[in-house]
Amino acid sequence: MALRANSRLNSGETDFQTMSEINVTPLVDVMLVLLTIFMVTAPFMLQSVKVKLPETSPVAALNPAQALVVSVQPDGSAFLGRDAIALPELEARLKAELARTVELTVQLRADSGVPYGRITEVMAAISRSGVAKLSFVTAATPQRQAGK
């Protein structure tokens, strides 16, 4: 509790009484410094989160007769069925196929070594063509033993 001199006395004597006001300036200064530190360090904390993605197994059998298969090789080259194709041509062919088939499903098969950016480019081309159903083809994980 702080004490201050009573100014009513004109002589050299002082009459001390308790001060009931809180000086909030240091509190505000400390809070602004903490806020600045938090704002600077928050983006680094979000980027350093490590995530181990789960393995998947097929949920249902795929029906290749009703779907077009788009494959992406490790070097980034795209294929429609077994034919190599560029992304603008892929988009045009999917638009033409969509005009013939109302419910068109595209199955995307990408090698695990393909960079994520290349997969998103292929997905964007498929989306721009108007295809609404896109499924990802993955390899089944080996069955794990219960004891391990």
Residue pairs with C-beta under 8 A, 6 or more apart in sequence:
1 18
1 19
2 18
2 19
3 16
3 17
3 18
3 19
4 16
4 17
4 19
5 14
5 15
5 16
6 14
6 15
6 16
6 17
8 15
9 15
55 141
56 138
56 141
57 140
57 141
58 138
58 140
62 107
62 135
62 137
64 107
66 105
67 104
67 105
67 106
67 107
67 135
68 80
68 81
68 94
68 97
68 104
68 105
68 106
68 107
69 80
69 81
69 106
69 107
69 109
69 137
70 78
70 79
70 80
70 90
70 106
70 107
70 108
70 109
70 122
70 126
71 78
71 79
71 108
71 109
71 110
72 78
72 79
72 108
72 109
72 110
72 111
72 114
72 118
72 119
72 122
73 79
73 111
73 114
74 111
74 113
74 114
76 114
76 115
76 118
77 84
78 84
78 85
78 86
78 87
78 90
78 122
79 85
80 90
80 93
85 93
87 121
87 122
87 125
88 125
90 122
90 125
90 126
90 129
91 125
91 126
91 128
91 129
92 129
94 104
94 106
94 125
94 126
94 129
94 130
94 131
95 129
95 130
97 104
98 104
98 129
98 130
98 131
103 133
104 131
104 132
104 133
105 131
105 133
105 134
105 135
106 126
106 131
106 133
106 134
106 135
107 134
107 135
107 136
107 137
108 119
108 122
108 123
108 126
108 134
108 135
108 136
108 137
109 137
110 119
110 122
110 136
123 134
126 134
127 134
